[in-house]
Amino acid sequence: MADRRKRDSLFWGVILIAAGVIFLLEKLDVHAWDYAWKFWPVILIVWGASKLLAGLQEKQEKPGGDKPASPPQA
């Protein structure tokens, strides 16, 4: 679970840095939004792929796969 949070934090950190770079370039009269707007679906694709991979990894890490966990025995 901690590994998942670390990846989510990394993902959002990269997104925030990219947005900051785009705003900075706009202030410097480089029209970065024109290029960024063309590629906004890539953000959705990357986000979806990261969620899919995280779900697959979590499924593999669970013992027994899809079977429900048995209650602890005394």
Rosetta constraint file for C-alpha pairs under 8 A:
AtomPair CA 1 CA 5 HARMONIC 6.53 0.50
AtomPair CA 2 CA 6 HARMONIC 6.21 0.50
AtomPair CA 3 CA 7 HARMONIC 6.32 0.50
AtomPair CA 4 CA 8 HARMONIC 6.20 0.50
AtomPair CA 4 CA 54 HARMONIC 7.06 0.50
AtomPair CA 5 CA 9 HARMONIC 6.01 0.50
AtomPair CA 6 CA 10 HARMONIC 6.13 0.50
AtomPair CA 7 CA 11 HARMONIC 6.07 0.50
AtomPair CA 8 CA 12 HARMONIC 6.20 0.50
AtomPair CA 9 CA 13 HARMONIC 5.94 0.50
AtomPair CA 10 CA 14 HARMONIC 6.23 0.50
AtomPair CA 11 CA 15 HARMONIC 6.34 0.50
AtomPair CA 12 CA 16 HARMONIC 6.10 0.50
AtomPair CA 13 CA 17 HARMONIC 6.18 0.50
AtomPair CA 14 CA 18 HARMONIC 6.10 0.50
AtomPair CA 15 CA 19 HARMONIC 6.18 0.50
AtomPair CA 16 CA 20 HARMONIC 6.11 0.50
AtomPair CA 17 CA 21 HARMONIC 6.18 0.50
AtomPair CA 18 CA 22 HARMONIC 6.26 0.50
AtomPair CA 19 CA 23 HARMONIC 6.27 0.50
AtomPair CA 20 CA 24 HARMONIC 6.11 0.50
AtomPair CA 21 CA 25 HARMONIC 6.11 0.50
AtomPair CA 22 CA 26 HARMONIC 6.23 0.50
AtomPair CA 22 CA 32 HARMONIC 5.72 0.50
AtomPair CA 22 CA 33 HARMONIC 6.73 0.50
AtomPair CA 22 CA 36 HARMONIC 7.90 0.50
AtomPair CA 23 CA 27 HARMONIC 6.36 0.50
AtomPair CA 23 CA 32 HARMONIC 7.99 0.50
AtomPair CA 24 CA 28 HARMONIC 6.41 0.50
AtomPair CA 25 CA 29 HARMONIC 6.41 0.50
AtomPair CA 25 CA 30 HARMONIC 5.11 0.50
AtomPair CA 25 CA 31 HARMONIC 6.96 0.50
AtomPair CA 25 CA 32 HARMONIC 6.21 0.50
AtomPair CA 26 CA 30 HARMONIC 5.18 0.50
AtomPair CA 26 CA 31 HARMONIC 5.57 0.50
AtomPair CA 26 CA 32 HARMONIC 6.14 0.50
AtomPair CA 26 CA 33 HARMONIC 7.38 0.50
AtomPair CA 31 CA 35 HARMONIC 7.56 0.50
AtomPair CA 32 CA 36 HARMONIC 6.10 0.50
AtomPair CA 33 CA 37 HARMONIC 5.64 0.50
AtomPair CA 34 CA 38 HARMONIC 6.64 0.50
AtomPair CA 35 CA 39 HARMONIC 6.75 0.50
AtomPair CA 36 CA 40 HARMONIC 6.16 0.50
AtomPair CA 39 CA 43 HARMONIC 7.61 0.50
AtomPair CA 40 CA 44 HARMONIC 7.22 0.50
AtomPair CA 41 CA 45 HARMONIC 6.32 0.50
AtomPair CA 42 CA 46 HARMONIC 6.06 0.50
AtomPair CA 43 CA 47 HARMONIC 6.02 0.50
AtomPair CA 44 CA 48 HARMONIC 5.99 0.50
AtomPair CA 45 CA 49 HARMONIC 6.03 0.50
AtomPair CA 46 CA 50 HARMONIC 6.10 0.50
AtomPair CA 47 CA 51 HARMONIC 6.30 0.50
AtomPair CA 48 CA 52 HARMONIC 6.11 0.50
AtomPair CA 49 CA 53 HARMONIC 6.08 0.50
AtomPair CA 50 CA 54 HARMONIC 6.05 0.50
AtomPair CA 51 CA 55 HARMONIC 6.13 0.50
AtomPair CA 52 CA 56 HARMONIC 6.22 0.50
AtomPair CA 53 CA 57 HARMONIC 6.07 0.50
AtomPair CA 54 CA 58 HARMONIC 6.07 0.50
AtomPair CA 55 CA 59 HARMONIC 6.12 0.50
AtomPair CA 56 CA 60 HARMONIC 6.28 0.50
AtomPair CA 57 CA 61 HARMONIC 6.19 0.50
AtomPair CA 58 CA 62 HARMONIC 6.44 0.50
AtomPair CA 59 CA 65 HARMONIC 6.03 0.50
AtomPair CA 59 CA 66 HARMONIC 7.57 0.50
AtomPair CA 60 CA 65 HARMONIC 6.42 0.50
AtomPair CA 61 CA 65 HARMONIC 7.93 0.50
AtomPair CA 64 CA 68 HARMONIC 7.94 0.50
AtomPair CA 64 CA 69 HARMONIC 7.89 0.50
